[in-house]
């Protein structure tokens, strides 16, 4: 199946916010306003899907599967909508996969952007339709008052400009609970990428949040790695080194892993307690990875800021530098 790259956004375009996982009720009014202002500054009109409300959320922080599916269909069917952003991540996006109308989505290709638990939907859409999806900021992510410049800049490159990004590490990063006090942030200097294994590679981007991606193993919703795959993976503070190790091993055991030519790993949260030395140990104990370029501490995942990565797009690793296009 040939990949479909959705049209880039332009001034005057409409973007719709959907909640495939947790909903808008979780997002403070200050965060909403900043996110709206940020998108409006690009000349974009922001609207919300019908079931993306402050009411009727269950103990998982979500509305029903039926309503969440209906909103995805509503957003793709509306031809005036040119991009879809998710509110935030969560835990249950994979509930929706068998109910989505992939023919409808394929007939109405457009930007679909989110990360974390949204990995399940992004990869299912990509597998069933060939549509390139984007592992990038949620609507809520754009409500970060400070420390969002890098995130916003790279989102613009991927979704509004030419979709080509020669990536440099962000100068600073944070793993604080930024939404608790938008004016009191804890930033650190970025030490740059961890080059675990040196080497060059070029290929098609696959991946997302590792523990969510692995929920797709053995299902019809995962795209099997094709020749020259570059695997982009990250995980949350709930994933210590031991869990990351076995989740990565589960992927290595897949027959199609032989097509993976390089791995790019997003920055680990402090709560995971994953160190460079620990990650090097994990990578170097796996025979399948010994001749494969592996770069870590890259700006995507659950710290901030983050890149916008085209799943199904192309990546090049050369002399420790990253280039993506999609």
N, C-alpha and C positions, 0 to 999 in steps of 0.2 A: 504493500500500500504506500503510495506517495504521500509524504507529509504535506499538510496544508498549513501555510503560514498566514495567519489572519492579518487583515489590513491594519495598518498603524492608525493610532488616534490622531485627530486634528482638532483645531479650535472649533467649537460649536457642537462637537460630538456628545452623545449622551452615554453615560456609564451607569450601570445598575448594580446595586448592592444586594447580595443574597446571603443567606445564612444556612449553609449545608450542615454546619455543626452547631456550636453555641451561637446564641442570638444577640441582638442589639441591646437587650436589657442589661447585659454585662458591661456595656461601654458607657462611660461617663459623658455627660453633656459637653464638658470641656474638650474631651478627646474627639467627639463627633464634630464640634465646630472647627477645630483645627484641621481635621481631615477634609471636611467640606471646603474650607477656605483654600487648602493646598490644591485640591483638584480644580476648584473654581479658578484659581490663579492661572491654570493652563487653558482656560477658556472652555472647560468641560462642564456639562450639565450633569448633576448627580441626582439620581432618583433611587427609590427603594422598592424592592419587590413587595408584593401585597402581604406576604406572611412574615416579612422582616419587621416585626413590631416589638413593642415592649411588653406585650401581654402573652399569656397562655404558654409559658415555657415550662417544661417538665423538670424532673429532678436531675436530668442530664444537662440542663441548660438549653434544651432544644425544643422545637415544636415537633409535630408528628412527621413521620417519614413522608406521608402523602403530601403534606403542605410544603415540605422542603423540596420534594421532587417537582411539585407544581410550580414553585418559584424558579427553579432551574429551567424548566420548559418555557415558562412565561418570558424569562430574560432572553433565551435564545430565539424564541419565536418572534419577539418584537424587533422588527427590522430597523427601528430607529435607535436601538441600543447597539453600540459598537464595542463595548467592553463590559465584562462582568468581574466585579471584585467581591471576594468573600468578606464577611464581617470580621471573623476571627476563626481560629482553629477549635479543636475540641477532641472528641473521642469516637464519634459514631458516623462519620461520613460514609463509611463502607456499607452502612445499612441501605443506602440508596441505590447501589450500583445496578442491581438487576431490574430496577424499575425505571431507569432513565431511558428516554427515547433517543437512541443514538442516531437514528436516521434523521430525526428532526434537527439534532445538533449538527450533523454533517451538512445538512442542507442550509444551515444558517451559521457558518463559521464566524467566530469573533474571538476577541481576546478573553481568556479566562485566567484570572490571577489570584493566587493565594498560596499558603504554605502550611507546613505542619500536617495536621490531620487531613487537610485538603489534598494531600498526596494521593489518597485513594481515588478521589474523583478525577483529578487531573490526569492520572495515568490511565484510568478506565476510558475517559474521553479520547485520549491520545491513541489507545489501542483500538478502540471500536470505530474511530472516525478518521484517524490520521491527522487530526488537528493538533498543531503545536500549542501546548499550554505553558503557562508561566509560573515558575516557582519563585514568587515574589511577594511584596507586601500585601497584607490585608488592608481593608479600609481602616481598621483600628490602628494599624502600624503607622499610617500616615497622620494619625492624630498625636504623634509624639512631638512636643513643642521644641525640644532641644535634641541635637544629635541625629536628626533625620535627613540632613543635607545630602549625605552620601547615598542613602537609600533612595531619596527623591531623584537625585541626579542620574543614578543608574537605571531607575525605572523609566525616566524620560528617554534615555538612550535606547532602551529596548522596546518601549511601547509607543513612543511618539516620533522618535528620530528614525535612523536607518536600521536599527536592530543590530548594530555592530558595536561591540564593547571590548576595548583593550583595557584589561583590568589591572589596577594597582590596589594594594591593600589600603583600607581606610586608615587615616592617621590615628584615630582614637576609636575605642569601642566601650561598650557598657553591658553589664549583666544585672543591672539594678531593676527594682520594681518601679519603673519610671512613671507609671500611671497613678501612683500614690501621691507624689508631689512633683509636678511638672517643672518646678523651678529649682528643685534640689536634686541634682543628678550626680552620679558617680562614674566618671570617665577615666579610662586608662590608656596609656600610650600603646599602640599596636606594635608588637614585636615582629610582625610580618609573617610570611608563610613558613610552615614547617615542611621542609623538603625531606620527606621520609625515604623515598627512593628517587634518585635522579633519572632523567630520561625525557624524551619527547614523544608526543602522540597526537593524533588527530582523529576525531570521530563524532558520532551522534550522541547527544546528551540524553542520559536516562537517570532516573532515581527520584530523590526527594527525601522525606523523613524516613529513616531506615526502618524503624519498628513498624511504621504504618505501611511502608512499601512491602514489607514481608508478609503483611496480611493478605496480599494479593497472590502469593505463591500458591500454585495449584489451582488457581481460578482462571476463568477466561478473560479477566480484566487486566492482566499484566502483559505488557509487550515483551516478548522474548528478545533477549539481546541479539542484535544482528552484528555482522562483522564490523569491527572498528567502533566499539561502544566506549564512551567515556562516562564512567559512573560517578554521579554527584550524590553524596549522602551526608546526612547530619542527624543528630539526635538531641534529646532534651536532657535536662538535669536529672531526670528520673532514670537515666540510663548510665550506670557505672561502666567501667572498662570491661568487666566480665560480661555484661549483657551486650555491649557493643561487639565484643569478640564473637559471641555465639550468633548474634544476628548477622554479622558479616560472614561468618562461616556458613550459615544457612544459604546465603546467596552463592557462595563459592561452590557449594554442593550442587547447584543447578547445572544441568548439562550445558546450557547456553552461556554460562559464565566464561567459557573459553574464548568468547568473542570480546570480552572486556579488555581494553588495551591500557587503561589508566584509571585511577581513582582520585577524586577530589573530595576532600572531607571538610565540612563546615566547622566553624569554631565551636568547641564544647563549652557548655555552661559550667560555671564554677561548681555547682552542686553535684555534677557528675564525678568530680575529682579526677578527671582524665588529664594526665600530663603528657608532654611530648615524649618522655622516656617510656611511659607506659604504652603509648600508642605505637612507638617504634618496636617495642617488644611484640605486640600483637601482630603487626605487619610482617616483621622479620621471622616469625615462627610459621608463616604460611607459605608453603612451597610454591603455590600458584601465583604468589605476588612478587617473587624474588626479582624478576626481571621487568617489573611493571612500574612505571612512574606513579608515585603516590605523593600528593600534596595535601597538607592539612592546615588548619587554622585560617581557613578562607572565610570571607565575610558573607556567609549565609547560614541560616538556621535560626536558633532561638536567642541569640544575643543580638545586639544592634550596633551598627547599622547592617543592612543586608543588601545583597545584589538581587536583580531580577534575572532569573535563569530560564532560558527557553527549553523546556522538555521536548525533545524531538529536533531541537536546533543543533548547531555544530559547535564543537569546542576544539581549541588547539592549545597544547602545552608545549612550550619551547623555551628551554633554558630557564625553567622555573617561573615563566610568565604565562598568564592565562589570557586567552582571547575567546570570546563567545559571539555567536551570531544566530539570529532567529527572529 
